[in-house]
Amino acid sequence: MVLLAADGVAIEAVHEPADFDADVTHDAAGRVPVTVVAHGFTGSAGRPHVRRAAAVFRRYGAVITFSFRGHGASGGRSTVGDREVLDLAAAVAWARRLGHRTVWTVGFSMGGSVVLRHAALYPAAGPDAQASGHADGRRSGPAEGHGSGLADPHGPAHTDAVVAVSAPARWYYRGTAAMRRLHWVVTRPLGRAVGRYGLRTRIHTSDWDPVPLDPAEAAARIAPTPLLLVHGDRDPYFPLDHPRALATAAGPQADLWLEPGMGHAENAADEALLARIADWAARRAPGG
């Protein structure tokens, strides 16, 4: 499926039914939940680690994978977590149009920051507010200053539970060698050429204006939606002060898992961890 984000960018997306060999929980109307997977920077819906995660999540319900702008077969250019919240909103709204009443989002690295901001900027505000597009939008957001006002043209785009894996707590972090390399890729012309031809990621040339909502500030706005933060103690990009800062901002409604020996994002999430994440979402999401 090709979805249109609220600013008109074409987003490739894939809906897969639940694994019917698994014992999937249905709601009272016989509908299954759906996991919407938000990949990390330089990923896509078709990357092997994303496909592996989708296969595990299908044991718990349907799955939607998609490619952020500038990645895979999607249009546009990556804004490295800014307007990507519009891509996720389009995927969540599609899930609800397909009839899924229970939707949870799982994001990795850049996708982790996106699911946090999406949950803060698209709260479950009730049918009237959702239909009219008043799901926040007047405070801030990726659409913060971009004219789309967070009114999703495709219908309700809120999530029922949020999982952020290997997410940053703040922008512009350069405290590790891995993040310094990433900033070179994003900010330098030669780096963007490496991103385009070496990493298959098309990166926008403009700076953020305005700067999007900080991930920690977004985490503070998510309650009462259930939130799970997952982070490896060997993450080469973001040390443990990032998940701890997110957990502190979110307060007691958030669960924090610090995983021994784990590295970064979907590449480091093994099947056992992915199954634990899906089990958490199935138990914590409304109707789960």
C-alpha positions as MATLAB code, in Angstrom:
seq = 'MVLLAADGVAIEAVHEPADFDADVTHDAAGRVPVTVVAHGFTGSAGRPHVRRAAAVFRRYGAVITFSFRGHGASGGRSTVGDREVLDLAAAVAWARRLGHRTVWTVGFSMGGSVVLRHAALYPAAGPDAQASGHADGRRSGPAEGHGSGLADPHGPAHTDAVVAVSAPARWYYRGTAAMRRLHWVVTRPLGRAVGRYGLRTRIHTSDWDPVPLDPAEAAARIAPTPLLLVHGDRDPYFPLDHPRALATAAGPQADLWLEPGMGHAENAADEALLARIADWAARRAPGG';
ca = [
       0.000    0.000    0.000;
       1.121    3.570   -0.634;
      -0.045    5.955    2.089;
       0.045    9.735    1.961;
       1.382   11.533    5.006;
      -0.425   14.710    6.025;
       2.125   16.804    4.104;
       1.662   14.742    0.931;
       4.743   12.502    1.065;
       4.133    8.982   -0.289;
       4.909    6.247    2.263;
       5.228    2.551    1.409;
       3.458    0.331    3.937;
       2.703   -3.374    4.335;
      -0.136   -4.960    6.338;
       0.326   -8.605    7.339;
      -2.335  -10.700    9.093;
      -1.720  -12.434   12.377;
       0.032  -15.790   12.354;
      -2.956  -18.096   12.527;
      -0.834  -20.863   14.024;
      -0.399  -18.682   17.115;
      -2.879  -18.190   19.948;
      -3.800  -14.571   19.148;
      -6.140  -12.749   21.523;
      -9.229  -11.247   19.861;
     -11.465   -8.509   21.228;
     -15.198   -8.939   21.803;
     -15.910   -8.235   18.132;
     -13.381  -10.831   16.965;
     -10.786   -8.300   15.847;
      -7.069   -8.785   16.408;
      -4.672   -6.087   17.645;
      -2.001   -4.674   15.354;
       1.621   -3.694   15.915;
       2.890   -0.728   13.877;
       6.684   -0.972   13.572;
       8.785    2.204   13.232;
      12.302    1.313   12.039;
      15.564    3.078   12.798;
      17.553    5.480   10.632;
      18.731    3.806    7.370;
      16.189    0.988    7.856;
      13.087    0.201    5.803;
      10.068   -2.074    5.747;
      12.022   -4.681    3.831;
      15.222   -4.834    5.879;
      15.933   -8.265    7.405;
      15.887   -7.113   11.039;
      12.540   -5.367   10.516;
      11.154   -8.490    8.841;
      12.387  -10.595   11.767;
      10.625   -8.320   14.254;
       7.435   -8.434   12.197;
       7.501  -12.230   12.188;
       7.637  -12.299   15.991;
       4.924   -9.654   16.403;
       2.591  -11.600   14.082;
       2.305  -14.209   16.836;
       0.374  -11.564   18.795;
      -1.730   -9.964   16.067;
      -1.479   -8.262   12.712;
       1.557   -6.149   11.820;
       2.073   -2.989    9.787;
       5.583   -2.168    8.649;
       6.411    0.924    6.619;
       9.397    2.902    5.399;
       9.938    6.389    6.718;
      10.325    9.156    4.143;
      13.671    9.020    2.396;
      13.946    5.286    3.122;
      13.077    2.238    1.030;
      10.431    2.906   -1.611;
       8.910    5.881    0.239;
       9.129    9.348   -1.247;
      10.634   12.496    0.169;
      13.791   12.879    2.203;
      14.566   11.899    5.762;
      14.319   14.651    8.359;
      15.875   12.276   10.926;
      12.871   12.129   13.242;
      11.070   15.425   12.623;
       8.340   15.055    9.980;
       8.548   11.289   10.304;
       5.832   11.567   12.941;
       3.441   12.274   10.048;
       4.494    9.009    8.395;
       3.752    7.047   11.561;
       0.408    8.816   11.979;
      -0.577    7.776    8.445;
       0.314    4.144    9.226;
      -1.638    4.146   12.513;
      -4.654    5.767   10.852;
      -4.506    3.087    8.140;
      -4.513    0.402   10.831;
      -7.692    1.858   12.287;
      -9.337    2.129    8.859;
      -8.628   -1.563    8.405;
     -10.756   -2.211   11.488;
      -8.167   -2.733   14.219;
      -9.469   -1.271   17.476;
      -6.277   -1.966   19.446;
      -3.083   -0.486   17.993;
       0.327   -0.301   19.573;
       3.491    1.270   18.194;
       7.021   -0.112   18.532;
       9.885    2.145   17.477;
      13.623    1.536   17.282;
      16.284    4.269   17.688;
      15.073    7.153   15.459;
      11.760    5.298   15.284;
      11.781    5.212   19.088;
      11.914    9.002   19.256;
       9.139    9.147   16.651;
       6.764    6.851   18.569;
       7.297    8.957   21.703;
       6.446   12.203   19.917;
       3.564   10.598   18.038;
       1.971    9.399   21.296;
       2.338   12.863   22.818;
       0.990   14.710   19.793;
      -1.871   12.364   18.870;
      -3.566   11.516   22.171;
      -6.703    9.410   22.331;
      -9.066   12.325   22.743;
     -12.398   10.765   21.889;
     -14.244   10.431   18.603;
     -15.279   14.061   18.181;
     -11.832   15.488   18.840;
     -10.154   12.894   16.649;
     -12.555   13.422   13.765;
     -12.038   17.168   13.839;
      -8.277   16.822   14.131;
      -7.912   18.488   17.519;
      -5.517   15.854   18.826;
      -3.157   18.405   20.374;
      -1.462   20.167   17.450;
      -1.646   23.658   18.825;
       1.221   23.179   21.249;
       4.030   21.789   19.144;
       5.050   18.825   17.053;
       6.671   17.901   13.788;
       3.883   19.539   12.189;
       4.966   22.135   14.715;
       5.360   25.010   12.366;
       4.919   22.971    9.190;
       1.321   23.913    8.609;
      -0.387   20.551    8.924;
      -1.625   21.205   12.450;
      -1.551   17.518   13.423;
      -5.041   17.013   12.045;
      -4.714   13.667   10.344;
      -6.754   13.707    7.115;
      -7.169    9.936    7.246;
      -8.949    9.675   10.599;
      -7.929    8.804   14.175;
      -4.201    8.226   14.510;
      -3.713    7.634   18.235;
      -1.966    4.612   19.708;
      -3.065    2.467   22.647;
       0.431    1.576   23.887;
       3.962    2.721   23.069;
       7.294    0.882   23.049;
      10.500    2.850   22.423;
      13.647    0.748   21.963;
      17.116    2.389   22.038;
      15.586    5.865   21.818;
      17.475    9.099   22.537;
      16.295   11.367   25.334;
      17.495   14.598   23.747;
      18.464   16.013   20.362;
      21.919   16.858   19.022;
      23.688   14.289   21.203;
      27.312   13.759   20.110;
      28.735   12.008   23.162;
      29.652    8.756   21.403;
      31.742    8.008   18.331;
      28.724    6.399   16.656;
      26.652    9.557   17.063;
      29.463   11.774   15.828;
      29.613    9.658   12.667;
      25.845    9.906   12.268;
      25.947   13.704   12.609;
      28.615   13.809    9.891;
      26.344   11.779    7.591;
      23.348   14.027    8.263;
      24.962   17.482    8.255;
      27.741   17.344    5.636;
      27.234   17.217    1.847;
      29.704   14.339    1.509;
      28.019   12.579    4.423;
      24.605   12.895    2.769;
      26.084   11.442   -0.412;
      27.324    8.487    1.625;
      23.844    8.221    3.104;
      22.189    8.221   -0.312;
      24.485    5.854   -2.182;
      26.010    3.800    0.612;
      23.155    3.589    3.125;
      20.261    3.989    0.646;
      18.855    6.866    2.685;
      17.968   10.223    1.158;
      18.517   12.977    3.732;
      17.010   16.455    3.747;
      19.476   19.312    3.445;
      17.630   21.786    5.682;
      18.044   22.194    9.432;
      15.047   21.698   11.722;
      12.923   24.843   11.920;
      11.467   24.783   14.482;
      13.264   22.141   16.525;
      10.789   19.306   17.191;
       9.508   18.386   20.602;
      12.296   16.905   22.709;
      11.871   13.127   23.288;
      11.997   13.503   27.079;
       9.376   16.239   26.967;
       7.261   14.018   24.731;
       7.603   11.134   27.221;
       6.236   13.416   29.939;
       3.061   13.978   27.887;
       2.190   10.372   27.054;
       0.335    9.331   30.231;
      -2.083    7.644   30.676;
      -1.114    5.691   27.537;
       1.082    2.738   28.615;
       4.765    3.258   27.805;
       7.658    0.779   27.726;
      11.268    1.930   27.385;
      13.830   -0.709   26.354;
      17.575   -0.052   26.203;
      20.725   -2.144   26.048;
      23.580   -1.605   28.465;
      26.033   -1.942   25.542;
      24.340    0.536   23.234;
      27.136    2.244   21.250;
      24.927    5.229   20.335;
      23.102    6.288   23.498;
      24.376    5.454   27.014;
      22.063    4.570   29.871;
      21.453    8.159   30.956;
      19.110    8.424   27.941;
      16.573    5.747   28.931;
      16.799    6.824   32.554;
      16.047   10.414   31.588;
      13.069    9.267   29.521;
      11.780    7.152   32.414;
      12.162   10.033   34.856;
      10.274   12.353   32.514;
       7.491    9.824   31.923;
       6.982    9.098   35.605;
       5.588    5.968   37.246;
       3.305    5.090   34.324;
       6.350    4.001   32.291;
       8.153    0.655   32.490;
      11.920    0.623   31.954;
      13.835   -2.474   30.845;
      17.625   -2.208   30.847;
      18.808   -5.236   28.882;
      22.191   -6.766   29.832;
      24.500   -7.294   26.863;
      22.181   -5.685   24.335;
      23.501   -3.297   21.698;
      21.429   -0.906   19.597;
      17.913   -1.040   18.164;
      16.320   -3.710   15.966;
      19.680   -5.190   14.958;
      20.350   -6.082   18.607;
      16.829   -7.118   19.654;
      16.686  -10.908   19.659;
      13.500  -12.908   19.209;
      13.101  -13.520   22.938;
      13.158   -9.782   23.657;
      10.778   -9.044   20.785;
       8.353  -11.642   22.170;
       8.558  -10.074   25.642;
       7.825   -6.655   24.122;
       4.792   -7.971   22.259;
       3.562   -9.775   25.372;
       3.880   -6.532   27.379;
       1.887   -4.609   24.759;
      -0.793   -7.292   24.585;
      -1.238   -7.098   28.371;
      -1.045   -3.327   28.760;
      -2.923   -1.966   25.751;
      -6.632   -1.283   26.297;
      -8.515   -4.365   25.230;
      -5.320   -6.430   25.444;
];
